[in-house]
Amino acid sequence: MFDFDALINCFGMASCAVNQLTSGLIIGMLLFLVASGLTLIFGVLNVINFAHGTFYMVGAYFAFSTYLFTESYLLSAFVGALGAGIFGIFFERVLISKVYGQDILMQLLVCYAFILITDDLVKLIWGTDYIAMGIPDEFRLAPFRIFGGYVPPLYAFLIILSLVIGILTILLISKTRFGSIVRAAAENSPMVSALGIRVPLYFALLFGLGCALAGIAGALAAPVRSLTPGMGFGILIESFIVTVIGGMGSIPGALIAAIILGLTRSIGSVGFPLFVDGLMFLIMAIVLIFKPTGLFVKGSPK
Amino acid sequence: MKNYKNKIKRRSFIKVAGLGMATTALTGFPNILKAANKPIKVGVTTILSGRVAILGQTVLSGMKVAVDEINNAGGIDGRKIEVISRDSKAKPDEAARLTRELVNNEGCEVLLNCEASGATFAVNEVARDIKKFCIHCISETSSLTADPKNRVPWVFRAARQGIHDAVGGGIFASEIAKKNNLKKFATAAPDYAYGRANTAEFMEYLKLFSPGINVTTQTWPKIFQPDYTENITALLNAKPDALYTCLWGGDLVAFIDQASLYGLFDQFQSFAVNLGDLPILTAIKKIPKDVYGGARYHKDIPDTQANEDWYNKYMAGSDVLPTNWSWEADTGMRFLIDALKKTGGDTDPMKLAKVTAGNKIKSPFGVDGTMTIRGEDHTLVNYVIAYGKTITKDPYLANIQQSNWKDIYVHEKDWKKRKKYI
C-alpha cells in the first residue's frame, strides 16, 4: 500500500517535486475558497450549511452560461460568484433563517431538501448531460517549465487569484465596518439590533458572501471540471474535513487545512495511492482527538 | 325412440358444451381475450439521475426505436409492447427492489435490465428468484455470463463483454506498441470493480500480444472525482511511453480537459477505450489529436445504410446523441421481440429462453449485419468492436479498425479455461 521508494524518488527529482507541490496547491486553493465560505457562515451564524456544495454547482453553471454568451472567463467567474451570492441570500432569507437556533437535525433537513430541489432545477434548466466549458483561449498555452516540472498557466493564475480572494475576505471580516458589525452581531445580536443596525440584513449579506465564495470556486474551476447536477456533493465532504481540521469559523485555519489536504492528495498519489482518502480522514481524526476545536481555534469545541 | 335419442343428444351437448365452457373459462379463454387487449409490459430499470443520467436517457431512446417499429407494425399478435421504466440511481439494492416492484405491482411479464455491473448482479439474482425472463443490456463484466455460477437458464446478456474488448483492444494496441516501440505503460482507471477488472484484462492481453511491455505506474482516481490533477502529475512524473485509461462518461471529459492543460497528450501515446461515444466526443471542447479510442457507438461504424437509418430514427425521438448504451438497449429489445414473436406472445420464461439461446437476428450493429446470443453462455457475440484515432473535427474518429471475431473466440476460450469456467 505504501511505496516510500517512489516517494523518496519523486522528491529526489526536482521535476516531480514541482509537479506534486503545485498540484497540491491548486487542489488546496480551490478547496480553500469553498471551505472558507462554509467556515465563515458557521463562525458567524452558527449554521452548518450542508447545502454549501450546491452553491459551488450553481456558480459553475452560471459561469458556463455567461461564458457561452460573452466568452470572457473573468466576467463568467464574476457572474458565477454574484449569482451564487444572490441565490445564497434568497436561501438564507426564505429558508434557513427560519431554523436559526433550532435543532441541527432541522437545519440538515432544510438543507437536504434545498439540495434536491436545486439539483432538479439544474436538470430542468441545463439538462442531465455533463457539460464542459472548455479552457478559455487566453489560457490555452504550453505549461510553464520549472525545474523540469509542469505548471499550467491557468493553474498558476487560479492559485494567485484564490489567495487574493482569501486575503480580501479576511480583511473584509477583520478590518471593515461590515466585518465589525457581523462579528459583533455574532456575539450579541440583540445588543447590535438595539444600536439601530438591521442585523438580519447583515446576516443575509454574510451568508451571501459565503455562498459567493463557493460560487466563485465553482466558476473558476468550470473550465476543467465537467459540470453535472449534483457535482457539489464531493467537494462538500472535503470542505467539511478542511473546516474540522482548520477549526470551525477560522478562515486562516481553512487556508492551511486546505493546503494540507491538497498536498496529502498530491503526495499521496505518488506514495500511497490506495490510502489517500484514508489519510485525509486519519488527519481529521487525529486533529479531533488532540485538538477538537481545530488547529486555529482556541477555547472549547462547539 | 327418435325423440329420446334427440333428447339424449341435446343433454349430452349441453353437458359437453358446459364442461367445455367451464374449462375454457378456467384456463385459456379469458387469457386469450385479455391478451388481445393488453400490452406486453416490459420492466426496465436504469440510471436516470446523477452524473451518468444521460446514459439512462439514451437507453430509453435506444429501445424506443425497436419498440416503435414493432408497435407501428401492429405489435405481437395484436399485443403492443409497453416499456415501464424506473430510476435505480445506480444503486444495486434499489435496482433489485424496483425490479420486484415492476413485476409484482406493475404487472411486467418480462425484464430488460439496463444497469451498470453492480446493480446488474443484484437484478440477476432477483430474476432467478422470481423466475422472469430477463435480458441484461449494459453490464460488461465478463463473469456475469461466463461464470456458470452466475448463469440463470432464463437470463441472457445483449451487451459488450469486457473480455471481448480486452482481446480486440489488446491486439489493436499491441500493433501500435510494436510499431512505435512502446514498452513502458501507465494506467489511469476508476477505482471500482469495472476499472480494475478492465485494466487488468486489457494489460494482460497487451502483454500477451506484445511481450516486453510492462506497467510502470498505475493511478486510481475515485469514480466521479472532480479533480484529477494529482493523477495527471503522477503520470507525467512516471514518463511512460504510453497511457491506457478506461475512465468513462463525464469523468473522462474532465480528465481529458485537465490533462490537456499539462500537455499530457503531446508527451506520450494514449489509449482511451471509452472515448468513442458521441456525447463524450462532443462534450470535450478541444479533443486532443491522435489519441486511440474504442468506438462505443458511432453512426459510421459500421458504415452501412442500416446503421445510418437506425441513427436517424433514434435522433428523431431523442435530443441526446446515441451512446454505447443505446445500441445495447435496442439490441436487447430486438432479441426480446424476436423471442416473443416465436412464442406467439407467450412470456413463459423457459419458452422464451428456449428460442433465445443461439438466436441470430439482423442488426445494424452486427459485423455482417447479424448478431447472435450464444446458446452455451447466453451472451452476445458478433457485434462490432472497433478502434480508431481521434481527429479534432466531426466525426472525431478516423482510421477505424474492426477487431476480428475469429481471434476473439480463440482467446476467449483460453481465458475461460484458465478461469475454469469450462
Interface residues (C-beta under 8 A of the other chain):
Chain A: C10 M13 S15 C16 N19 Q20 T22 S23 G24 I26 I27 L30 K123 G127 T128 D129 Y130 I131 A132 M133 G134 I135 F139 R140 A142 P143 Y150 P152 L154 Y155 A221 P223 V224 R225 S226 T228 P229 G230 M231 G234 I235 R265 S266 G268 S269 V270 P273 L274 V276 D277
Chain B: L48 S49 G50 R51 A53 I54 Q57 Q218 T219 W220 K222 F224 Q225 P226 D227 T229 E230 N231 I232 T233 A234 L236 N237 G249 G250 D251 V253 A254 D257 Q258 S260 L261 Y262 G263 P279 A283 I284 K285 K286 V320
